[in-house]
Amino acid sequence: MNLGYADIPEKKNDPLYGLQILFHDFYHKLSLLLTL
């Protein structure tokens, strides 16, 4: 899944990079469940 972060190489060295992706993915799935 490409969230657009791949276009920012320097962000991959950010300790919060992984957490941001995990949170974004979790929030997206949660929002999908709430709309069902």
Backbone as a chain_set.jsonl record, in Angstrom:
{"seq": "MNLGYADIPEKKNDPLYGLQILFHDFYHKLSLLLTL", "coords": {"N": [[0.85, -1.195, 0.0], [0.661, 2.093, -0.963], [1.135, 5.079, 0.547], [2.076, 7.442, -0.121], [4.278, 8.134, 1.269], [6.596, 7.072, 0.325], [7.734, 8.811, -1.366], [9.237, 10.445, 0.13], [12.201, 10.048, 1.079], [13.881, 10.73, 3.28], [12.221, 10.559, 5.429], [12.096, 7.923, 6.086], [14.059, 7.394, 7.889], [13.124, 8.382, 10.164], [12.197, 7.832, 13.479], [9.525, 7.805, 14.131], [8.325, 7.184, 11.829], [7.477, 4.544, 11.154], [5.508, 4.184, 13.109], [3.664, 6.129, 12.409], [2.712, 5.162, 9.976], [1.582, 2.732, 10.793], [-0.401, 3.666, 12.525], [-1.919, 5.192, 10.78], [-2.844, 3.215, 9.041], [-4.272, 1.613, 10.821], [-6.228, 3.426, 11.716], [-7.52, 3.915, 9.338], [-8.648, 1.386, 8.764], [-10.277, 1.153, 10.982], [-12.074, 3.234, 10.572], [-13.316, 2.295, 8.31], [-14.66, 0.1, 9.329], [-16.469, 1.363, 10.968], [-18.129, 2.54, 9.178], [-19.605, 0.586, 8.069]], "CA": [[0.0, 0.0, 0.0], [1.454, 3.317, -1.068], [0.425, 6.21, 1.151], [2.737, 8.659, -0.551], [5.473, 8.337, 2.081], [7.752, 6.585, -0.421], [8.307, 9.948, -2.077], [10.033, 11.22, 1.081], [13.222, 9.113, 1.562], [14.431, 11.115, 4.574], [11.268, 10.185, 6.467], [12.297, 6.52, 6.444], [14.989, 7.349, 9.015], [12.427, 8.951, 11.301], [11.719, 6.791, 14.398], [8.066, 7.818, 14.17], [7.848, 6.838, 10.484], [6.735, 3.29, 11.222], [4.321, 4.373, 13.939], [2.708, 6.929, 11.649], [2.087, 4.292, 8.979], [0.739, 1.786, 11.501], [-1.56, 4.388, 13.042], [-2.736, 5.576, 9.633], [-3.49, 2.006, 8.546], [-5.245, 1.208, 11.837], [-7.32, 4.396, 11.712], [-8.259, 3.71, 8.091], [-9.452, 0.179, 8.919], [-11.296, 1.431, 11.989], [-13.09, 4.088, 9.947], [-14.081, 1.448, 7.393], [-15.566, -0.719, 10.134], [-17.519, 2.218, 11.513], [-19.046, 2.956, 8.112], [-20.374, -0.568, 7.614]], "C": [[0.885, 1.243, 0.0], [0.646, 4.503, -0.553], [1.067, 7.528, 0.77], [4.023, 8.923, 0.216], [6.75, 7.941, 1.337], [8.449, 7.714, -1.167], [9.183, 10.807, -1.171], [11.06, 10.299, 1.747], [13.726, 9.447, 2.964], [13.501, 10.726, 5.726], [11.466, 8.74, 6.929], [13.255, 6.367, 7.62], [14.363, 7.916, 10.282], [11.87, 7.825, 12.179], [10.191, 6.696, 14.426], [7.453, 7.402, 12.837], [6.969, 5.588, 10.51], [5.44, 3.43, 12.005], [3.243, 5.146, 13.196], [1.973, 6.073, 10.633], [1.131, 3.306, 9.658], [-0.535, 2.457, 11.998], [-2.506, 4.757, 11.906], [-3.518, 4.369, 9.116], [-4.587, 1.552, 9.514], [-6.469, 2.128, 11.812], [-8.19, 4.221, 10.472], [-9.179, 2.497, 8.203], [-10.579, 0.405, 9.916], [-12.429, 2.259, 11.379], [-13.942, 3.274, 8.971], [-15.081, 0.599, 8.159], [-16.736, 0.108, 10.645], [-18.539, 2.623, 10.453], [-19.873, 1.79, 7.587], [-21.756, -0.599, 8.253]], "O": [[1.746, 1.409, 0.864], [-0.376, 4.881, -1.126], [0.676, 8.591, 1.254], [4.781, 9.828, -0.135], [7.842, 8.405, 1.666], [9.612, 7.59, -1.553], [9.798, 11.772, -1.624], [10.826, 9.818, 2.856], [13.975, 8.54, 3.758], [13.946, 10.582, 6.865], [11.055, 8.375, 8.031], [13.267, 5.327, 8.279], [14.989, 7.931, 11.342], [11.149, 6.957, 11.685], [9.634, 5.636, 14.71], [6.234, 7.28, 12.712], [5.866, 5.575, 9.963], [4.408, 2.876, 11.628], [2.054, 4.858, 13.333], [0.767, 6.223, 10.439], [0.023, 3.068, 9.177], [-1.621, 1.886, 11.905], [-3.726, 4.655, 12.037], [-4.701, 4.477, 8.794], [-5.678, 1.16, 9.099], [-7.607, 1.662, 11.879], [-9.412, 4.355, 10.524], [-10.34, 2.551, 7.797], [-11.694, -0.083, 9.73], [-13.604, 2.006, 11.646], [-15.137, 3.527, 8.82], [-16.209, 0.395, 7.709], [-17.859, -0.386, 10.743], [-19.666, 3.0, 10.775], [-20.75, 1.985, 6.745], [-22.541, -1.507, 7.981]]}, "num_chains": 1, "name": "protein.A"}
